[in-house]
Amino acid sequence: MEKLGLMKKRMTVERIPGFMASIYEKATRMVIESYYSQVAEEVVSRLKAGVILDLGTGPGYLPIEIVKRSPSVRVDGIDLTRKLINMAQENAVRAGVADRLHFEVGSAAKLRFEDSSYDMVISTGMLHMLKDPIKVLRECYRVLKSGGEAWIYDPAKVSSQIDIVKWKASLTFGERFVYRLFSLPGLFKPLHAYNREQVTEMIAATDFKEYWVEEGDNEIKIKLRK
């Protein structure tokens, strides 16, 4: 069992491959209003001012929506895919909010930031992709200020809100080829949301003592307070 668990961990893909970045970006762009805007509203209703870290930021749409709603909030976003970070930087400039956003390539399991640096840490749709989610949760605890919170949504309800016909129509010939190639049966496993028991076990292995777990339709929301 231990060897099988180690094998699964090694096979887990933690990043969006660079060659699929544009396909992913077009999908996430379609749910800015229906998903990211709603999450942004929840975040700023909790944090009126301060510094937020967004793990697995992708093309940066959630941080952009957050700072649009609160001039006193700054967001740092990290992602393992350089092409998505480049897109996030360009999107921030186009949105006119680049002065309050910072994006960089980085691993959530080994954050370069100092202890007690952030008022809040957020993540949407990343937990199920992690090789070592406990290590990431421990990093969240480390970089949070006392009283700060980590909000984790997983899997993010993005795919269920995409107009598939419209999205496919937006793809270039090359993107359609890549999509068809990597959508063949067996190449991708369906998204799997952790259940409450599994999440509770993960949290127990960290220093978080105060937390809330909410289960939905193939989605789980986790809020942890340092």
Order of alpha helices (4+ residues) and beta strands (2+ residues): alpha-alpha-alpha-beta-alpha-beta-alpha-beta-beta-alpha-beta-alpha-alpha-alpha-beta-beta
